[in-house]
Amino acid sequence: MPTNLSVSESDLHSLACMLLDRIECAFEAALDRAAILCARDGRLDGRRLDDNQGLCYELALIRADLLAAQTIVGAVANASAIDAALGLAFAADTITGLFGKLEAIYFECGLDTCELQALATGENVRRLRNEAGGMAALAKLGKLVADADGEIADVVLDEPTAMARDAFRRFAGDVVAPLAEKIHRHDLTVPESLLQPMREMGVFGLSIPEEYEGHAPGGRENTPMMIAVTEALSEASLAAAGSLITRPEILARALMAGGTEQQKAHWLPRIAAGNPLCAIAITEPDYGSDVASLALKGKRTEGGWLLTGAKTWCTFAGKAGLLMVVTRTNPDKAAGHRGLSLLLVEKPSHDGHEFICEQQGGGSLRGRAIPTIGYRGMHSFDLVFEDYFVPDANVVGGETGLGQGFYLTMAGMVGGRIQTSGRALGVMRAALTAAIRYAKDRKVFHAPLIDFQLTQIKIARMAARFAACRYLAYAVGRQIDEGAGRMEASLVKLFACRSAESVTREAQQIHGGMGYAEETAVSRYFVDARVLSIFEGAEETLALKVIAKSLLEDALSHINARGA
Amino acid sequence: MPTNLSVSESDLHSLACMLLDRIECAFEAALDRAAILCARDGRLDGRRLDDNQGLCYELALIRADLLAAQTIVGAVANASAIDAALGLAFAADTITGLFGKLEAIYFECGLDTCELQALATGENVRRLRNEAGGMAALAKLGKLVADADGEIADVVLDEPTAMARDAFRRFAGDVVAPLAEKIHRHDLTVPESLLQPMREMGVFGLSIPEEYEGHAPGGRENTPMMIAVTEALSEASLAAAGSLITRPEILARALMAGGTEQQKAHWLPRIAAGNPLCAIAITEPDYGSDVASLALKGKRTEGGWLLTGAKTWCTFAGKAGLLMVVTRTNPDKAAGHRGLSLLLVEKPSHDGHEFICEQQGGGSLRGRAIPTIGYRGMHSFDLVFEDYFVPDANVVGGETGLGQGFYLTMAGMVGGRIQTSGRALGVMRAALTAAIRYAKDRKVFHAPLIDFQLTQIKIARMAARFAACRYLAYAVGRQIDEGAGRMEASLVKLFACRSAESVTREAQQIHGGMGYAEETAVSRYFVDARVLSIFEGAEETLALKVIAKSLLEDALSHINARGA
């Protein structure tokens, strides 16, 4: 029996594990069925997948809920008492919700629901629900979370990671936080007074191996460290701190995966030093998540390529000195994603919301920052390339890298997605602690808001959701370093970003009118959180094209193996 | 059999009605039990209510879902085929959700769940779910909604209301919409170029009887008309048009309920003419929804009162020439809400974000607009009164009106809340139609977004929710005109405002990155929608203090009657 749990908690813990196991079986039965619905001749079929998008979307959401509950329940047996209670509360809420969602999927797939219903209506569910997820239990838990000032979800980190986390949290609180509101409200560019100390602290080289002057020890990536630093910085500001890491993260992983030795030796130390700063140009005005249709074209010229076309939502393109541009180098449209390459575009760094770079040979690159409701500080740019020259040396992977752009981008994306879940964690933690602080300070009906049951319940649910995201993100981070976790990176991104929306929304409600005022930080957390489910892979794209597809492929290969 | 429904739809319709009836019974059983838990000696007990806030909150949310489903299912038997399908789709989704929520409440109250579970797992639920709420049915429905450009939820309106609605929709589209983005993004004050035509169109006198030069015919209020105009204006802009009605609505209803004949004759025609514009000052910095504790004090002086204290979130206070100020006229704190009166404060109209009014006798009133993430155009002000003189003639109800401030405010609030649901309707309709337009225009993976099943399903669910809100709001509007619907006004406000958050969120997701850009109207709909659950009674306050309390009181009086 885990020593941090009381007898009755340990009992509930076993019960939650047992229920989650049974739900896992029920989910796998639905997956098998869905895989057959979406397959033709033993392989997933594009048309059938399209005809079952609604089903696939729900499957991805269910998988996310379920994996989050399994992960936190699995982890908290060795965690603090408060985390153990949060894990059980999350499991109780989630299990109840999962029965409804699974039943809908069973109906949809034409599966018999008898067993599922017997499980859902059993005494075990009632017990878990009442003892871990009932109103009295949640209220008590919310009070504990408030007493702890929201310092919960204490994931085990190795010593260097814990130290980095502490150092960056101090830096974020002391240096970033005082500037965050101003940068947001005046839509400023992240100032050098923030960038320079972050360069010195190694923010830009977190996933770059030491041999390339980065900070990932032992020649391998250190994803938990990257998440921890991201989270610490995002707690103070998503846009002026926590998101600085995304772009070097994507670019470094793409270079590690496909760059020539010379490119790695040249660029990785520079990226790690934050000099130049980087940006990633993938999305085009006419193509959002449909990477295979990208049209910005590169035309061969002497010694390199001339780029012509448009990109959009290129974050930090103004300030950046290096853009990773997904470019169609094979003019044959039929080549689809196999006609794409990664080109490294160098440009001068610009402050401000617009820029023009003109080359001596007549090429140009124009940029315009797109005004957004939040996520301000780095600016996301519309870019127009006209015969912009890029030398051959800047094709990632050199001549053999031509046509590899799609795969290298995807290699980078895994890093971008897990990093984004770290950003969501930081925003959630900021919202949770702000809500707790306000609820302690604010008096209504002659008592502090935190003394009211509904406030305590809301705090408990926000905290349980945050804790589930946090345990999941770090668990996936460790998987990624072991070479796995590709689908899970999308899954935790989906789950944490949706969670950040609901947690920041509830934090606003606790603030009442003040939650809507720009002078209150929680209003910024809310508009910032809204971007998370849209960028770095919109949730619909991740759910359908990555998560559901991967789940169904796995299910199908098991089915085929059984059949063989 | 209703003639607009096919045989199978008519069958499903009967089935939905039957299920909702059974759920109603199940809900009432939970209410009875909750009423007993919250009572002492046959009366609701404040302490016990506080100990059961979590339960009460859930009861209010369940009642809202259930009433919405009952109302739309009841109404659409006589509506268009598309509305009939939307009603069934909403019922199917809602009924599935309600079982989970009811079960949680049953667990919480210690009620036996056998019957509820038997109902939930019955063949009827599966049939309704599959035929009206399954993915294929939703996708088909979403396509129909898109083909109709979102012109759905065709509530029956009398001829004058339908005409007014059409006229205001045209005006809103032609005159308001072109200015809406600029007003929002530059945080401007609603310009006279919008106010003057709205004055002429009678916007400010919608609920003021004709005898007082308003536009409510036959001497009675016309709430559906007020909702229809609000909705039409809010579709173009929540803040620069649809919300102009809220304040005259609250003030006129308070005056009608408690003003002297002389006050009504003096003020109502002026308010109806929009000259002066009005504002309502209730909330104080230290007291949000806790009206009984309000502290801004009025001190008797010769011929009137001197006001000293602070108010906050007083929307339109700058532009307004008349403020309804809830004032503590009885210095005895123990008088609680019986010590409050309504004073009509006159002041010059100011444009801009700050103002100072100084009186000859030395009194002053200062105002400062609070910057907010949305709902921009009218500005919500912090106000500081210092010995600001108000003549006796401006005490609503005269000498006998002293101490009546709380009751008169509440009379006005019912109007403010139903009006706010009209605002939510307008924002939702705008988001829905924007999402449809974008989904038709935008191509991904070589086809318009609307051709994808997940888009269709999302559109169907958004439309079904909007339709449910709309049928409910107008039904409650009619009840209010019959002197009832007080609790229901809060309920529809709660339901429609939460719905506006989810509908605008989904509309953003359909827009992808563009949904986050300030240049795309849907980003404004999203930040505007966020205010709706916060102001005019925060959702927690409405759920606990109005809805749950009223439901439990009713349940208790039935229990007591049965016992007697």
Interface residues (C-beta under 8 A of the other chain):
Chain A: D50 D51 N52 Q53 G54 L55 Y57 T96 G97 F99 G100 E103 A104 F107 E108 T113 Q117 T121 R126 R129 N130 G134 M135 L138 A139 R185 T283 D286 Y287 G288 S289 D290 S293 T312 W313 I370 P371 T372 I373 G374 Y375 S380 R442 K443 V444 F445 H446 F452 Q453 L454 I457 E501 R505 Q508 Q509 G512 G513 G515 Y516 A517 E518 E519 S523 F526 V527 R530 V531 S533 I534 F535 A538 E539 E540 L544
Chain B: D50 D51 N52 Q53 G54 L55 Y57 T96 G97 F99 G100 E103 A104 F107 E108 T113 Q117 T121 R126 R129 N130 G134 M135 L138 A139 R185 T283 D286 Y287 G288 S289 D290 S293 T312 W313 I370 P371 T372 I373 G374 Y375 S380 R442 K443 V444 F445 H446 F452 Q453 L454 I457 E501 R505 Q508 Q509 G512 G513 G515 Y516 A517 E518 E519 S523 F526 V527 R530 V531 S533 I534 F535 A538 E539 E540 L544
